[in-house]
Amino acid sequence: MSIFKCKKCENEYEADVQTLAPKTHKCPKCGEINGREQNTRRNKYGWETPSK
C-alpha cells in the first residue's frame, strides 16, 4: 500500500498500486481518477515525486 495525494482535492488516501492493472486509482473523497505519474507518494522519509 502506498499513500497518495489527490491532484484535485489534495486528499490523502491509500491505494495498492500492485494490484491495479492500469495503475490508476480513484480518490475516495472527490472521485477524481489519479495515476501514479501525477501524484506525489509518501514513504517513511516524507513526500516524494516518483521519478520516471
Stockholm file with secondary structure:
# STOCKHOLM 1.0

chainA/1-52         MSIFKCKKCENEYEADVQTLAPKTHKCPKCGEINGREQNTRRNKYGWETPSK
#=GR chainA/1-52 SS CEEEECTTTCCEEEECTTTCTTSEEECTTTCCEEEGGGSCEEETTEEECCCC
#=GC SS_cons        CEEEECTTTCCEEEECTTTCTTSEEECTTTCCEEEGGGSCEEETTEEECCCC
//
